[in-house]
Amino acid sequence: MTGKRLVYLGTPEMAVRPLQALHEAGHDILLVVTQPDRRRGRGGATSPSPVKARALELGIPVSHVVDDVLGVNAELGVVVAFGKLIKPHVLEALPMINVHFSLLPRWRGAAPVERALLAGDTETGVCIMDVDVTLDTGAVYARDIVPIGERDTADDLRNTLVEAGTGLLLDVLSGDMPTPEPQSGEPTYAEKFKPEEWEVDWSTPATQVDRWIRSGQAWTTFRGKRLRVVAADLVDTPTDVPSPGTLAEDGESVGAGSGAVRLVQVQPEGKGPMMWREFANGAQPKPGETFG
């Protein structure tokens, strides 16, 4: 295979694996464009995006300015979770393809993995598509279906999709570009979440509460403080179903609109994730106390 002259646009951890794979496959990555360094932890220090950190390790030039892709004589741009729309004048000068983590046109937008989980979809997938001036509307070169397991979390699903998408991307770039096919079907949109949207609604059925928790950023309140719910299990046949948001007699199950979930791991304000039992040993929650 003769490597293609590429520019790569990506930002988070999920965009690192495709970058690494393109480099290992012999493609000439002339420039990486990523979001600017940001404060990513406590304190005032900034740190680079995961993609920038890996690009620098690989010796690839990095920019934070999209227009810089126009000056490096690339033949194609590859976009993976870049986090910003590409302006029309750039797309007119340089064709780009995108690795999108859904089965388009279902779940166009910024949060397709989480939206698929929340909707109770049994499958999702990955598409290699043209980048268009409108959001995720481009024609599709290749797609791969990925089943969603009953207990998959967003992280589980994201890891599976990244592996599938990386393989699909390498296949598409391994020779002459195939002819893409226009998207067909009714589009749905995966809008980015606002922080307040992640608050658990305990009045919904336990199956929906469980999906919310598995989607990754669910939180509730307990004794007036925010408590992130990192992991929980569905209670299959609860014998003691408390009212929504109420701690059961077993000291670990919380009632929902129907059924209950058993808390497994939580994260109190200002602390790291911990097992529920560890949290309970310190907080001493009483049956009948409420969340939310």
C-alpha positions in Angstrom: 0.0 0.0 0.0 1.2 3.5 -0.8 0.5 5.7 2.1 -1.7 8.8 1.6 -0.7 12.3 2.5 -3.1 13.1 5.3 -4.0 15.7 7.9 -5.7 14.5 11.1 -8.2 16.3 13.2 -9.1 14.9 16.5 -9.1 15.7 20.2 -10.1 13.1 22.9 -8.8 9.7 23.9 -11.0 7.9 21.5 -9.3 9.6 18.6 -5.8 8.4 19.6 -6.1 4.8 18.4 -7.0 5.8 14.8 -4.2 8.3 14.7 -1.7 5.6 15.9 -3.1 3.1 13.4 -2.7 5.5 10.4 0.8 6.2 11.4 1.7 2.5 11.8 0.0 1.7 8.4 2.5 4.0 6.7 0.3 7.0 5.9 2.1 10.3 5.8 0.4 12.4 8.5 1.6 15.9 7.7 -0.2 17.8 10.4 -2.5 17.1 13.4 -5.1 19.7 14.4 -6.6 19.4 17.8 -8.4 21.6 20.4 -6.2 23.9 22.4 -4.6 22.9 25.7 -7.0 23.1 28.6 -7.2 22.7 32.3 -8.1 19.0 32.6 -7.7 18.5 36.3 -7.3 20.3 39.6 -5.0 23.3 39.8 -4.2 26.0 37.2 -1.9 24.0 34.9 -3.1 23.2 31.4 -2.4 20.0 29.6 -2.6 18.9 25.9 -5.4 16.9 24.4 -4.8 13.2 24.3 -4.4 13.4 20.5 -1.8 16.2 20.8 0.2 14.3 23.3 0.3 11.2 21.1 1.1 13.2 17.9 4.1 14.9 19.6 5.3 11.5 20.7 5.1 10.3 17.1 7.0 13.5 15.9 4.0 14.9 14.0 3.5 18.7 13.8 0.5 19.9 15.8 -1.7 23.0 15.3 -4.8 24.4 16.9 -5.9 26.3 13.8 -8.0 24.4 11.2 -6.9 26.6 8.3 -3.3 25.4 8.7 -4.3 22.2 6.9 -4.4 24.2 3.7 -0.7 24.8 3.7 0.8 21.3 3.9 -0.1 19.8 0.5 -2.3 17.0 1.9 -4.6 15.0 -0.3 -7.2 14.2 2.4 -8.2 15.1 5.9 -9.3 12.5 8.5 -11.6 13.7 11.3 -12.3 11.7 14.5 -14.1 13.4 17.4 -12.5 16.7 16.6 -15.2 18.7 18.5 -15.7 21.5 16.0 -17.4 22.0 12.6 -15.1 22.5 9.6 -15.8 25.7 7.7 -16.9 25.5 4.1 -13.8 27.2 2.6 -11.6 24.5 4.1 -13.8 21.7 2.8 -13.8 23.2 -0.7 -10.0 23.2 -0.7 -9.4 19.8 1.0 -11.8 16.8 1.0 -12.2 15.2 4.4 -13.7 12.0 5.8 -15.0 11.4 9.3 -15.2 8.4 11.5 -18.7 8.7 13.1 -19.8 6.4 15.8 -23.4 5.5 14.8 -25.3 4.0 12.0 -26.1 7.2 10.1 -28.5 8.9 9.7 -29.4 7.7 13.2 -27.7 9.7 15.8 -26.1 12.5 13.9 -24.3 14.8 16.3 -21.9 15.1 19.3 -23.1 12.3 21.6 -24.2 9.3 19.5 -22.8 6.6 21.9 -24.7 8.0 25.0 -27.9 8.7 23.0 -28.0 5.1 21.6 -27.6 3.7 25.1 -30.3 5.9 26.6 -32.7 5.1 23.8 -32.3 1.4 24.5 -31.0 0.6 21.0 -29.9 -3.0 20.6 -27.3 -2.1 18.0 -25.3 0.8 16.8 -22.2 1.1 14.6 -19.6 3.2 12.9 -19.6 5.0 9.5 -16.8 6.4 7.4 -18.4 9.4 5.7 -17.7 12.5 3.8 -17.4 15.6 5.9 -20.1 18.0 4.7 -20.9 21.6 5.6 -23.9 20.4 7.5 -23.7 18.2 10.6 -23.1 14.5 9.7 -25.0 14.6 6.5 -22.2 13.4 4.1 -22.3 10.3 2.0 -21.0 7.0 3.6 -18.1 5.0 2.3 -18.4 2.1 4.6 -20.3 1.1 7.8 -20.0 -1.7 10.4 -22.8 -2.8 12.8 -21.9 -3.2 16.5 -24.4 -4.9 18.9 -25.1 -3.2 22.2 -24.8 -5.6 25.1 -27.4 -5.5 27.9 -24.8 -4.4 30.4 -22.5 -2.3 28.2 -21.5 1.1 29.5 -20.7 4.0 27.3 -17.0 3.3 27.8 -17.4 -0.3 26.8 -19.3 0.6 23.7 -16.9 3.4 22.8 -13.9 1.1 23.0 -15.6 -1.4 20.8 -16.6 1.3 18.3 -13.1 2.8 18.2 -11.6 -0.6 17.3 -14.3 -1.3 14.6 -13.9 2.3 13.3 -10.1 2.1 13.1 -10.3 -1.1 11.1 -12.9 0.3 8.8 -10.9 3.5 8.3 -7.7 1.6 7.3 -9.8 -0.5 4.8 -11.2 2.6 3.2 -7.8 4.2 2.8 -6.0 1.0 1.7 -6.5 1.7 -2.0 -8.5 4.0 -4.2 -11.4 5.5 -2.3 -14.7 3.7 -2.9 -17.8 5.4 -4.2 -19.8 6.7 -1.2 -23.6 6.2 -0.9 -26.0 8.9 0.3 -27.5 8.4 3.7 -31.1 7.1 3.6 -33.7 6.9 6.3 -35.1 9.2 9.0 -32.4 11.1 10.8 -32.2 11.4 14.6 -30.0 13.8 16.5 -27.5 13.1 19.3 -27.3 16.5 20.9 -24.5 17.3 23.4 -25.6 16.9 27.0 -25.8 19.8 29.4 -24.5 18.9 32.9 -28.0 19.3 34.4 -29.4 16.7 32.0 -27.4 14.0 33.7 -29.3 14.2 36.9 -31.1 10.9 37.6 -34.9 11.0 37.4 -35.8 8.4 40.0 -39.4 8.5 38.9 -38.6 6.7 35.6 -38.5 2.9 35.4 -35.4 1.2 36.8 -34.4 0.0 33.3 -34.2 3.7 32.2 -32.3 4.7 35.4 -29.9 1.9 34.7 -29.3 3.1 31.1 -28.7 6.6 32.4 -26.0 5.3 34.8 -24.4 3.1 32.2 -24.2 6.2 29.9 -21.5 7.6 32.0 -22.1 10.9 33.9 -25.3 10.2 35.9 -25.5 12.1 39.2 -28.0 12.6 42.0 -28.0 14.4 45.3 -27.7 12.9 48.8 -28.0 15.0 52.0 -27.8 18.1 49.8 -24.6 17.2 48.1 -24.0 15.9 44.6 -23.3 12.2 44.3 -22.2 10.8 41.0 -23.5 7.3 40.4 -20.7 5.5 38.6 -22.1 1.9 38.5 -25.2 0.1 39.5 -27.1 -3.1 38.9 -30.7 -3.7 38.0 -32.6 -5.5 40.8 -34.2 -8.4 38.9 -36.9 -9.4 41.3 -37.1 -6.9 44.1 -39.0 -8.0 47.1 -38.7 -4.7 48.8 -39.4 -1.9 46.4 -39.2 1.5 48.0 -40.7 4.6 46.6 -38.7 6.4 43.9 -35.4 7.7 45.1 -35.6 6.0 48.5 -33.0 3.7 50.0 -34.3 0.2 50.6 -34.0 -1.9 53.8 -31.0 -3.7 52.3 -29.0 -0.4 52.5 -27.9 -0.5 48.8 -31.0 -0.5 46.5 -32.8 2.6 45.5 -36.4 2.6 44.2 -37.3 3.9 40.8 -40.7 4.5 39.1 -40.9 0.8 38.8 -38.3 -1.6 40.1 -35.0 -0.7 41.7 -31.3 -0.4 41.1 -28.5 -1.6 43.4 -25.8 1.0 43.9 -22.3 -0.4 43.2 -19.9 2.5 42.8 -20.4 6.2 43.6 -18.3 9.4 43.6 -19.0 12.0 46.3 -18.2 15.7 45.7 -14.4 16.4 45.9 -13.5 12.7 46.1 -12.6 9.9 43.7 -14.9 7.0 42.8 -15.5 4.4 45.5 -17.5 1.3 46.1 -20.9 2.0 47.6 -20.1 -0.1 50.6 -17.1 2.0 51.3 -19.2 5.2 51.0 -21.9 3.7 53.2 -19.4 2.7 55.9 -18.5 6.4 56.3 -21.8 8.1 55.6 -24.0 5.5 57.4 -27.1 6.0 55.2 -30.4 4.8 56.7 -33.1 2.9 54.9 -35.8 5.4 54.0 -33.3 8.2 53.2 -33.9 9.8 49.8 -31.8 10.7 46.8 -32.4 13.5 44.4 
